[in-house]
Amino acid sequence: MSHGSSKNDIDTRKRALVYVRVSTDKQADKGIAIPTQTDASIAKIAVLGLECDANFDIYKDEGYSGLGMTKRSGLLSLLNRCKQDKNIKAVVVYELSRLSRNQYDSAFIRNELKKKNISIISTTEQITDDPMGDAMAGMLTVMNEFSSSQTRQRVTDNMMSKAMKGDWPNKAPFGYINKQEKVSTGRVKAWVEINHEDSSWVIKAFKYYASGSYSLDSLLIKLKSEGFPENKLRGTKLTKSFLAGMLRRKFYIGQIEWANYEGPGNHDLFLDKALFFQVQQRLDIQNKGADRRRKYESFTKAICFCGECGSRMTLEKHKTSTGRSILYLRCIKAQQGKKVTCSQSYGHESAYVDQIGEIIKSIQIPPHIVMKVKARVKEIFADEEKLGEATKREIEKHLEKLKTKKKNLINMLLDKEYQTDSDRSLYEETRREIDIEEIRLTTELQKSQGRISETLKLVDLAIALASNIYTAYKGTKDDNLRGLLARTLFKRIEIKDKKIASFELNAPLDYLCRSQFKKASLAIQFEQDTICGPYRTRTCHPLIANEVLYQMS
């Protein structure tokens, strides 16, 4: 991170600041390295006729994602400089995604700079300094965030593919160590090996617990007293939770557990399987078969707040007298960890989703913005589709090779006049290996085709969003996509008396659609009798002061 000098060290002419960022070394390889961004930004400033001192006015963050801003010291220093220095007239970036890939952070940064009459200028994107420019910047940020989500999904898919091949795709569990080397093709081969020093502690922990002489709490004390190497846990401390997880880890008996997948691994083992299952039996008895279920998730939790006390909402599932399960949204009646008094009761989550849809009916983006968004969407997903097609062709090529290999194997066996047991055994073993690889590649092909189909579906959704937001919201059956759309549109929704009482749109929609809502004046009437909760109102402790949601330091 580099940052500017004090206010007294610079002159009083109109200035521009430069912000540059890369999150990975790969970005530098793609031509957007720090020097590339810096040179383009300084050239743009020269055209604008502003001053920029290369020693004091360039701020950078290296190795940080654009999806967050709290850890980017370069960006925070730039924002503080803008608050104090009245001579700053512009902040120049290579592209808006360098500033932020998160729509909320982007809107916050734009608003803070606008208060100081400071423009944001992109060297590669034509963003005007007016309301329409704000609208376009907002749309680009949404698309950039969506593109980042797609990249994360590709990484997730690659890690899952590695796990399905029997290779651990992440940092090695305690007792093992990560290894890698470059192979002749230039690719990096990565695997895990046994760390004999650390593995001895794993074996010791299993033996102690299997003896029946220790609970998890007393085992924790015992291991610490004997000098367990906590410094090797890579940022994690030896806790009861870590110990319980280690004793449950099937990796130690050769199983790969990754997301929802479980299958055999290729790594060497050091733990006796009988000892592992003895420990599992003890843990099951101690836990009495406890089933810790995940909390229910919905996008409504992220954007909905209580209109009476300002608390967040939570989801609960209840069964009716007929056995039907219904999700209810209710106020948590708490702020900053303290209970508050609130008279609001439960409401059907599905009814609030429908009410949100009625509000979205009133949102329409101006036609000229729609055209720009469509062009940007097609540009983003063109590369995505090419990558998917290339992956599909590569897998199909490998499958054809396997079919040829299988035919050759059969012909080789048939060509032999006399077949020995060794020949048949070799044939069966080789054929089994080919079949396993064929199944794996077929699964990969189906996933690849699914990703292409999903990409095309997302393109249709994004274009439908630009053309008709309500159609996009109601048209998708995917709760994740519907949630992404709702979070893109709404900054905050307040619920009171079992209906939506008020809402706030994200920038730039708040500007673009304000006239539409003046006409509508939220004359959307919601029925209350369809969303009654399962219980009566709860009472809590006295109301405390409202929580400060966000404040720039």
LOBA-901777 format. One line per field, with one value per residue (C-alpha): residue number from 1; z, y, x; residue in three letters. Coordinates in steps of 0.1 Angstrom, whole numbers. Layout:
num: c(NUM ...)
w: c(Z ...)
v: c(Y ...)
u: c(X ...)
residuo: c(ALA ...)
END
This chain:
num: c(1 2 3 4 5 6 7 8 9 10 11 12 13 14 15 16 17 18 19 20 21 22 23 24 25 26 27 28 29 30 31 32 33 34 35 36 37 38 39 40 41 42 43 44 45 46 47 48 49 50 51 52 53 54 55 56 57 58 59 60 61 62 63 64 65 66 67 68 69 70 71 72 73 74 75 76 77 78 79 80 81 82 83 84 85 86 87 88 89 90 91 92 93 94 95 96 97 98 99 100 101 102 103 104 105 106 107 108 109 110 111 112 113 114 115 116 117 118 119 120 121 122 123 124 125 126 127 128 129 130 131 132 133 134 135 136 137 138 139 140 141 142 143 144 145 146 147 148 149 150 151 152 153 154 155 156 157 158 159 160 161 162 163 164 165 166 167 168 169 170 171 172 173 174 175 176 177 178 179 180 181 182 183 184 185 186 187 188 189 190 191 192 193 194 195 196 197 198 199 200 201 202 203 204 205 206 207 208 209 210 211 212 213 214 215 216 217 218 219 220 221 222 223 224 225 226 227 228 229 230 231 232 233 234 235 236 237 238 239 240 241 242 243 244 245 246 247 248 249 250 251 252 253 254 255 256 257 258 259 260 261 262 263 264 265 266 267 268 269 270 271 272 273 274 275 276 277 278 279 280 281 282 283 284 285 286 287 288 289 290 291 292 293 294 295 296 297 298 299 300 301 302 303 304 305 306 307 308 309 310 311 312 313 314 315 316 317 318 319 320 321 322 323 324 325 326 327 328 329 330 331 332 333 334 335 336 337 338 339 340 341 342 343 344 345 346 347 348 349 350 351 352 353 354 355 356 357 358 359 360 361 362 363 364 365 366 367 368 369 370 371 372 373 374 375 376 377 378 379 380 381 382 383 384 385 386 387 388 389 390 391 392 393 394 395 396 397 398 399 400 401 402 403 404 405 406 407 408 409 410 411 412 413 414 415 416 417 418 419 420 421 422 423 424 425 426 427 428 429 430 431 432 433 434 435 436 437 438 439 440 441 442 443 444 445 446 447 448 449 450 451 452 453 454 455 456 457 458 459 460 461 462 463 464 465 466 467 468 469 470 471 472 473 474 475 476 477 478 479 480 481 482 483 484 485 486 487 488 489 490 491 492 493 494 495 496 497 498 499 500 501 502 503 504 505 506 507 508 509 510 511 512 513 514 515 516 517 518 519 520 521 522 523 524 525 526 527 528 529 530 531 532 533 534 535 536 537 538 539 540 541 542 543 544 545 546 547 548 549 550 551 552 553)
w: c(0 -8 4 -1 20 45 33 38 15 -17 -37 -39 -76 -87 -83 -91 -71 -86 -72 -85 -72 -81 -62 -76 -96 -125 -130 -136 -162 -180 -186 -157 -134 -111 -136 -165 -144 -131 -166 -180 -151 -153 -190 -184 -158 -182 -207 -180 -172 -136 -114 -100 -81 -86 -51 -31 -52 -61 -38 -42 -27 -38 -31 -20 -35 -48 -29 4 14 52 48 19 36 3 -5 31 30 -3 11 42 20 -1 31 42 9 -8 -39 -50 -80 -93 -84 -115 -118 -146 -145 -120 -108 -94 -70 -59 -71 -44 -52 -17 -12 -47 -39 -6 -21 -49 -24 -1 -30 -45 -11 -17 -54 -65 -97 -103 -137 -154 -181 -199 -194 -206 -174 -174 -143 -141 -129 -160 -155 -119 -132 -157 -130 -107 -135 -142 -106 -104 -135 -121 -88 -108 -129 -97 -84 -116 -111 -76 -89 -114 -86 -65 -94 -100 -63 -64 -95 -78 -47 -70 -84 -49 -43 -14 -29 1 29 43 75 106 104 67 47 12 -16 -52 -82 -118 -143 -179 -193 -172 -149 -111 -95 -59 -33 4 23 59 83 107 136 135 127 160 179 159 168 205 206 191 216 246 237 228 263 278 304 288 278 251 277 297 265 255 288 285 250 258 289 268 244 214 186 182 161 133 131 106 123 143 180 197 210 219 186 167 186 180 143 141 158 133 102 78 59 84 71 34 27 10 23 3 2 -4 -19 -1 -18 -16 -15 -30 1 24 58 93 115 123 110 140 164 143 145 182 187 166 188 220 204 194 229 245 221 225 188 187 153 148 119 99 102 75 48 26 10 30 61 45 35 58 91 117 111 148 166 137 146 120 110 113 98 117 104 120 112 109 123 90 91 65 71 67 70 91 92 126 143 166 191 198 188 195 215 238 239 230 234 202 196 161 156 129 92 63 45 12 16 20 -11 -30 -16 -27 -62 -62 -54 -81 -106 -103 -111 -147 -159 -187 -222 -230 -198 -207 -241 -224 -198 -225 -244 -212 -202 -236 -234 -200 -208 -243 -227 -202 -230 -250 -220 -214 -250 -249 -218 -233 -265 -244 -223 -254 -270 -239 -240 -276 -267 -239 -262 -286 -258 -247 -282 -285 -252 -263 -297 -280 -258 -288 -309 -284 -293 -256 -228 -194 -161 -159 -193 -181 -148 -165 -189 -161 -141 -171 -182 -147 -146 -181 -169 -138 -159 -184 -156 -142 -176 -184 -150 -159 -193 -178 -153 -181 -202 -171 -166 -202 -198 -165 -181 -209 -183 -164 -196 -203 -167 -168 -201 -188 -157 -178 -199 -172 -136 -124 -152 -142 -105 -111 -139 -121 -99 -85 -50 -52 -84 -70 -39 -59 -78 -47 -29 -61 -60 -23 3 31 36 68 78 103 111 87 56 40 55 37 15 2 -32 -39 -60 -89 -89 -61 -85 -117 -102 -77 -101 -105 -68 -64 -88 -71 -36 -26 -29 -29 -3 13 30 66 73 50 69 105 127 148 182 198 204 227 253 258 278 274 241 237 213 176 162 140 108 91 97 78 101)
v: c(0 35 66 104 129 153 183 207 189 195 226 242 236 214 178 143 112 77 45 11 -24 -60 -90 -117 -122 -136 -101 -88 -115 -104 -69 -50 -49 -19 -1 -6 9 38 48 48 69 95 98 104 131 149 151 165 192 183 179 146 140 104 104 116 112 75 50 13 -20 -53 -87 -75 -84 -57 -73 -56 -23 -25 -42 -20 6 23 30 41 65 79 85 102 124 134 144 167 181 207 208 172 174 138 102 83 45 21 7 9 -27 -16 7 -18 -50 -47 -26 -13 -3 13 33 44 56 75 92 102 116 134 152 168 175 149 130 94 89 55 54 25 32 63 74 109 131 134 114 92 86 75 51 36 33 15 -10 -17 -23 -48 -66 -66 -81 -107 -115 -120 -144 -164 -165 -178 -204 -216 -219 -238 -262 -268 -276 -300 -317 -322 -337 -361 -373 -382 -352 -327 -293 -271 -266 -300 -312 -313 -343 -337 -312 -297 -305 -293 -293 -282 -310 -311 -295 -264 -271 -274 -308 -305 -332 -339 -360 -373 -350 -376 -352 -337 -371 -385 -359 -369 -406 -396 -376 -405 -430 -408 -403 -439 -450 -435 -416 -382 -359 -334 -307 -328 -341 -304 -297 -329 -321 -286 -297 -321 -293 -297 -276 -249 -228 -253 -249 -220 -193 -217 -223 -257 -255 -279 -272 -279 -311 -324 -317 -335 -366 -366 -361 -390 -378 -398 -430 -422 -404 -370 -348 -317 -297 -324 -349 -379 -404 -422 -402 -409 -398 -422 -431 -432 -438 -472 -475 -496 -468 -442 -460 -466 -429 -423 -446 -428 -394 -406 -418 -385 -364 -386 -385 -347 -333 -297 -284 -253 -221 -215 -191 -165 -133 -116 -119 -98 -68 -68 -49 -44 -11 -7 -13 -14 -49 -75 -103 -140 -171 -200 -231 -242 -270 -265 -289 -307 -313 -287 -268 -230 -205 -174 -141 -124 -96 -108 -80 -73 -47 -49 -81 -65 -73 -45 -41 -47 -56 -71 -107 -134 -133 -157 -153 -162 -134 -108 -122 -116 -80 -73 -85 -60 -32 -44 -41 -3 -3 5 15 42 27 42 27 -6 -6 0 -27 -53 -45 -49 -82 -98 -87 -102 -136 -140 -151 -173 -192 -196 -211 -235 -246 -252 -273 -293 -300 -310 -335 -350 -355 -374 -395 -405 -415 -437 -454 -461 -474 -497 -511 -516 -535 -558 -565 -571 -598 -614 -615 -638 -674 -685 -663 -668 -659 -631 -617 -617 -602 -574 -569 -566 -542 -520 -520 -511 -481 -470 -473 -452 -425 -426 -421 -392 -375 -381 -364 -335 -332 -331 -304 -284 -285 -275 -245 -234 -238 -218 -191 -187 -187 -159 -139 -141 -131 -101 -89 -95 -75 -46 -48 -57 -62 -77 -103 -113 -115 -136 -156 -173 -203 -202 -187 -177 -157 -141 -132 -116 -96 -84 -74 -56 -35 -29 -14 -18 -29 -22 -45 -34 -49 -78 -57 -37 -2 14 6 21 14 10 37 44 30 54 83 67 55 82 98 65 60 96 87 54 67 31 28 -10 -24 -57 -81 -88 -118 -140 -137 -142 -159 -191 -173 -141 -111 -116 -91 -81 -57 -19 -3 8 35 27 10 30 9 23 52 61 66)
u: c(0 12 -4 -1 18 4 -17 12 35 15 6 -29 -36 -66 -55 -66 -58 -51 -63 -49 -56 -48 -62 -40 -8 -30 -45 -10 -6 -38 -24 -39 -8 -2 21 -4 -32 -10 3 -33 -46 -18 -23 -60 -53 -30 -59 -81 -56 -53 -22 -10 22 35 50 20 -12 -11 -28 -27 -38 -21 -36 -70 -104 -127 -157 -147 -132 -125 -90 -79 -57 -49 -85 -93 -63 -75 -110 -96 -75 -106 -124 -95 -81 -103 -81 -90 -114 -112 -103 -91 -92 -83 -119 -147 -141 -107 -125 -151 -169 -195 -226 -231 -195 -195 -226 -211 -178 -196 -219 -190 -170 -200 -205 -171 -178 -152 -157 -149 -132 -125 -98 -115 -153 -173 -190 -204 -205 -243 -273 -273 -236 -244 -270 -245 -219 -244 -253 -216 -210 -238 -224 -189 -202 -221 -189 -170 -196 -192 -155 -159 -183 -157 -131 -156 -163 -126 -121 -150 -136 -103 -120 -139 -106 -95 -72 -76 -82 -74 -49 -39 -57 -35 -12 -6 14 8 33 35 58 58 53 66 34 40 10 14 8 -4 -9 -7 18 19 37 51 56 21 4 18 -3 -34 -28 -22 -55 -75 -59 -65 -102 -108 -95 -126 -106 -111 -139 -133 -126 -102 -85 -80 -62 -42 -29 -20 -1 20 30 6 21 -6 17 12 -26 -22 -42 -64 -61 -64 -100 -127 -144 -112 -106 -142 -138 -104 -118 -147 -126 -129 -99 -78 -94 -90 -123 -125 -154 -159 -192 -219 -194 -178 -155 -122 -90 -56 -36 -16 -30 -14 -45 -59 -95 -106 -93 -112 -145 -140 -137 -169 -188 -177 -186 -220 -227 -215 -235 -266 -273 -276 -286 -275 -295 -285 -307 -332 -320 -338 -329 -357 -334 -308 -329 -359 -361 -388 -407 -414 -381 -356 -343 -334 -358 -352 -369 -386 -404 -436 -460 -497 -523 -524 -486 -477 -445 -445 -417 -424 -405 -404 -386 -357 -365 -329 -303 -265 -271 -297 -334 -359 -397 -416 -453 -447 -457 -450 -459 -457 -423 -440 -465 -437 -419 -452 -454 -418 -429 -457 -432 -409 -438 -434 -397 -388 -353 -352 -348 -314 -299 -315 -296 -263 -269 -278 -246 -225 -242 -236 -199 -194 -210 -195 -162 -180 -198 -165 -148 -177 -177 -139 -142 -170 -149 -119 -139 -156 -121 -109 -141 -134 -99 -112 -136 -108 -86 -114 -118 -81 -80 -108 -91 -58 -74 -92 -61 -44 -49 -45 -56 -40 -54 -29 -41 -77 -68 -49 -78 -103 -81 -74 -111 -122 -98 -111 -147 -140 -123 -152 -178 -158 -154 -191 -200 -177 -193 -228 -216 -200 -232 -251 -228 -233 -270 -268 -248 -273 -301 -283 -278 -316 -323 -299 -314 -349 -339 -329 -361 -386 -375 -408 -408 -372 -382 -413 -399 -370 -377 -341 -343 -306 -311 -343 -324 -295 -321 -339 -306 -295 -327 -334 -312 -337 -373 -393 -421 -448 -483 -477 -471 -443 -444 -415 -385 -353 -338 -301 -283 -288 -324 -334 -327 -341 -373 -382 -408 -425 -430 -442 -470 -476 -470 -468 -506 -501 -525 -514 -538 -529 -552 -532 -499 -508 -481 -483 -481 -492 -469 -439 -428 -392 -370 -372 -363 -327 -313 -313 -283 -259 -260 -229 -206 -174 -144)
residuo: c(MET SER HIS GLY SER SER LYS ASN ASP ILE ASP THR ARG LYS ARG ALA LEU VAL TYR VAL ARG VAL SER THR ASP LYS GLN ALA ASP LYS GLY ILE ALA ILE PRO THR GLN THR ASP ALA SER ILE ALA LYS ILE ALA VAL LEU GLY LEU GLU CYS ASP ALA ASN PHE ASP ILE TYR LYS ASP GLU GLY TYR SER GLY LEU GLY MET THR LYS ARG SER GLY LEU LEU SER LEU LEU ASN ARG CYS LYS GLN ASP LYS ASN ILE LYS ALA VAL VAL VAL TYR GLU LEU SER ARG LEU SER ARG ASN GLN TYR ASP SER ALA PHE ILE ARG ASN GLU LEU LYS LYS LYS ASN ILE SER ILE ILE SER THR THR GLU GLN ILE THR ASP ASP PRO MET GLY ASP ALA MET ALA GLY MET LEU THR VAL MET ASN GLU PHE SER SER SER GLN THR ARG GLN ARG VAL THR ASP ASN MET MET SER LYS ALA MET LYS GLY ASP TRP PRO ASN LYS ALA PRO PHE GLY TYR ILE ASN LYS GLN GLU LYS VAL SER THR GLY ARG VAL LYS ALA TRP VAL GLU ILE ASN HIS GLU ASP SER SER TRP VAL ILE LYS ALA PHE LYS TYR TYR ALA SER GLY SER TYR SER LEU ASP SER LEU LEU ILE LYS LEU LYS SER GLU GLY PHE PRO GLU ASN LYS LEU ARG GLY THR LYS LEU THR LYS SER PHE LEU ALA GLY MET LEU ARG ARG LYS PHE TYR ILE GLY GLN ILE GLU TRP ALA ASN TYR GLU GLY PRO GLY ASN HIS ASP LEU PHE LEU ASP LYS ALA LEU PHE PHE GLN VAL GLN GLN ARG LEU ASP ILE GLN ASN LYS GLY ALA ASP ARG ARG ARG LYS TYR GLU SER PHE THR LYS ALA ILE CYS PHE CYS GLY GLU CYS GLY SER ARG MET THR LEU GLU LYS HIS LYS THR SER THR GLY ARG SER ILE LEU TYR LEU ARG CYS ILE LYS ALA GLN GLN GLY LYS LYS VAL THR CYS SER GLN SER TYR GLY HIS GLU SER ALA TYR VAL ASP GLN ILE GLY GLU ILE ILE LYS SER ILE GLN ILE PRO PRO HIS ILE VAL MET LYS VAL LYS ALA ARG VAL LYS GLU ILE PHE ALA ASP GLU GLU LYS LEU GLY GLU ALA THR LYS ARG GLU ILE GLU LYS HIS LEU GLU LYS LEU LYS THR LYS LYS LYS ASN LEU ILE ASN MET LEU LEU ASP LYS GLU TYR GLN THR ASP SER ASP ARG SER LEU TYR GLU GLU THR ARG ARG GLU ILE ASP ILE GLU GLU ILE ARG LEU THR THR GLU LEU GLN LYS SER GLN GLY ARG ILE SER GLU THR LEU LYS LEU VAL ASP LEU ALA ILE ALA LEU ALA SER ASN ILE TYR THR ALA TYR LYS GLY THR LYS ASP ASP ASN LEU ARG GLY LEU LEU ALA ARG THR LEU PHE LYS ARG ILE GLU ILE LYS ASP LYS LYS ILE ALA SER PHE GLU LEU ASN ALA PRO LEU ASP TYR LEU CYS ARG SER GLN PHE LYS LYS ALA SER LEU ALA ILE GLN PHE GLU GLN ASP THR ILE CYS GLY PRO TYR ARG THR ARG THR CYS HIS PRO LEU ILE ALA ASN GLU VAL LEU TYR GLN MET SER)
END
